[in-house]
């Protein structure tokens, strides 16, 4: 048995449904090329538990855990190119959001505010956020409190409800939510954009043979370009792939080190 998991962009429901359809098409193409690809995505396994499975044929991770702990343990297949605000080819930023009614106009005005993060292992919700705040921190602090919400949508919700003052939201998640669940983001506004970095790479197991990796890349590009999948890819805002290597992701590790040089190793 083999494993396929695409759980990083799994909402709203039109995105989830399109992701499942995309895999059916990609999996069919892979099996025709001789790859042992499952017929359906695994919807049970936790997103991060799939990453290091030796039977992982196709998955997607975040760039920050990739540079922190997955290097040499998985293989990069390709980085998706999304057609959404905040994206620039395979690069993407995070949006710094505040409540829609907030009078705040700059990051400096948020000194002493309450921050929300999705989780410390996130590039978009933590690493890019920390890099954005680090130059403004004093003695390792900037916010009065930091709450961990467990997900970008929960972070949007706590800012919208006024339970937190600021959060950093992946621009693809924000764009998908704005398209298909606009009410959810109606209570927030974008204050600023973070620096851009390479987006969430598609990965495969370290055990995947080189020949199969070539097939994965070709099948992925062909599936995205397939006219019959145009509607599915439009729902996913997926317009192509870029073949980034390990060195391209080093910028995310450098943001980590740069925050430490500013005396701001953790969001606080």
N, C-alpha and C positions, 0 to 999 in steps of 0.2 A: 504493500500500500504506500501511496505517496500523499504528500500534504500540500495544499494551496490555501493561503490565508491572505485576505485583503481587508484588514479591519481598521486601518488608520483613518480613512474617510468613509465612515459607515452611516452617515446621516446627513440631511433628513432622508425620509424613506425613498424619494425618487432616486437619490444617489445610491442608496443601498441596493435598490432593485436594479439599477443600471450596472452597478459593480458585478452583481451576480450574472447578468446577461453578458457582460464583457468577458467574464471568466469562461462561460459556456463556449463562446466563440473562440477564445484563445486556447482553451483546453482542447477543443476539437481540432484546431490547427496543429497543436503540439502532438497529439496522439497520431494524427495523420503522418507526422514526421518521425514517428517511432519513439516519442517520449512517453514515459509512464506518467501521465497527468490525470489527476482525479477529475471526475465529471462535475463535481460541485465544490465550491469553497467550503472549508471547515468553519462553521459558524459557532462552534462550541469552545474551541481553544482560545485562551486569552491571547490578545495580540502579541504580547512580548514573549509568550511561551513558545510561539511558533518559530521565532527567529533562529534559535540554535538547534532546532530539530534536524537530525541528519537526513530525514526523508523529505525536507522542505524543497519542493520543486520551484515554487514561486511564492514570494511574500513581499511585504513592504515594511520598511523600518523608518525610524526617524534619524536624521543625520547626527544628532548629538549622541545618542547611545551607540551609533555606529562608531564614531571616533573615540568614545569612552571605553567601549568594551567588546565590540563586535569585529573589529579589524582582525583579519587573519582567520576568523572563525566563520565568516560567511563570504559569499562572492557578490560583488555588485553586478547587477544585470544592466540596468539603465535608470536614468532619472527622468520621471515624467515631466512634460512641459504642459502647464495648465494655462488656459486663456482666461485669466481672472485678474482684476485689479490687484496690484502688489506683486504680480509675477513678471519676471523678465527672463524668458527662455526657461532654463532649468532652475533659475534662482528665484527665491521668494523672500518676502519680508513678513514681519508680524505687524498687526495694527495695535497701537496703544489705544485702548478704549476707555471712555469715561461715561458717566450717566448723561443722557441727552440734555438734561436741564442743567448740567454742571457749568459754572461760569469759568472754569479753568481753561487757560489758553496755552500753557506751556508746562513742561515737565517740572520746572522749578517750583511752580505753584502747587505741586503735589507733595512737596516735602512734608513729612508727618502724616500723610494720608494712609488709608488702609488698602493694601494691595491684595490681589487674588492671583494665585498661580494654579495651573492645572496639576503639575507635578514637577519635582526637581529634575527629572530625567528628560524633560521636553526641551527641544531646541527652540521652538516657536514661543512656548509659554514661559520659558525660564531662561535659557541661554541667551537668546536675542534680547529678552527683556532686561536681564542683568547687565548686558553690554550697553544697553541704552541708558540705564540709570547710573552705572558705575562712575562716570565722570562727575556726577552731582553729589555722590555720597560723601559723608563726613564721618570719619572714625568708624567706617564699616557699616554705617546706617543711613537710611534715607526715609523709610516708611515707619509708621507707628506700629503697624502690625501686618502680618502676612498670613493669609489663610490658604490652605491647599484644598482645591475643590474636586480634584479627580478628573476633570475634563474641561475642554474649551467651552462647551455649551453651558456647563454649570458656572464657569467663570463669567460668561456673558450674563447669565441670569442674576448672579449676586451683584454685579455692577448695575444692571437694570433696576433691581429692587432697592438699591441704595445700601446693600449690606457690605459692599466694598466700593472703593472709590476709583480703582484703576485695575486693568488687567491687560495682558498681551495675548492677542488672538492670532493664530495662524491665518494668513490671508486667504488660503484656499477654503478652510473651514468657514471663515466669515463670508466669503463669496457664495459658497454653497448654501449657507443659511439665509443669506440675503435673497437668493434666487427662489428658494423653495420653502422657507419658513420666515418670511419677512417680519412677521409680528414679533418674533423672538429678538430681533436686533433693533426693533423700533425704539426701544428705551435707552439705546446707547448711541454714542457717536465716536468717530475716529478722531483722536487728538493728534496723533503723529504716526509715522512709520519707523520701524527699526531698520538697521542695516540689513542688506540682503545676504542670503547664503544659499548654498545648494539645497534643493528640496528633498523630499522623502524618497529615498532610492528603492527601486524594486531589487530584491535580493534572491539568491538561491543558496542552497547548502554548500559548504566547503567541499562536500563530497561529490558535487555535481561535476561530471566529466567536462573537459574543455569543449569537446564537440557539441555536447548538449547545451552548453552556455551560448554557443554560436546560434544554435537552433532557437533558443529562447529569445534572443535579441531579434532575430529575423522575424519570428512569428509575432512578437509583440509589435514591431513596426508595421507589419502587414495587417494585423488586426485593427490597429488604430486607423490605418489608411483605407480600410475596407468600406466602400460606399454603403454597404448594407448595415454597417455599424455606426453610420454617421449620427443617427439620433441618439444612440447610447453614448457615444463619445461626446456629443454636445451636452447631454445631461451631466456628464462627468467633467465638462470643460477641459477635456483631454485632447490635445491637438498634436502630440508627438512625443518623442523621447530624445534624450541627449546621453551620449555614452561618456559619463564622467568617471574618472578614476579615483583611487584612494587619495591622491595628492590634492584633488579638487575639494575634498571634504576637510582638509587640514585647517581651512579658514575657521571652521566651527570650533576646533580645539584651540586655535589662537585667540578667539573671543573669550574662551574660558580663562586662558592664561592672562589675557589683558585685563580682565575684571579683577583677577588676583593682584596684578601689579597696581591697580587703583586702590587696593586695600578693601575690595568688595567681593570676596570669594563666594558669598552666598547672598541671596536677596534678603534684605533685612531693613 
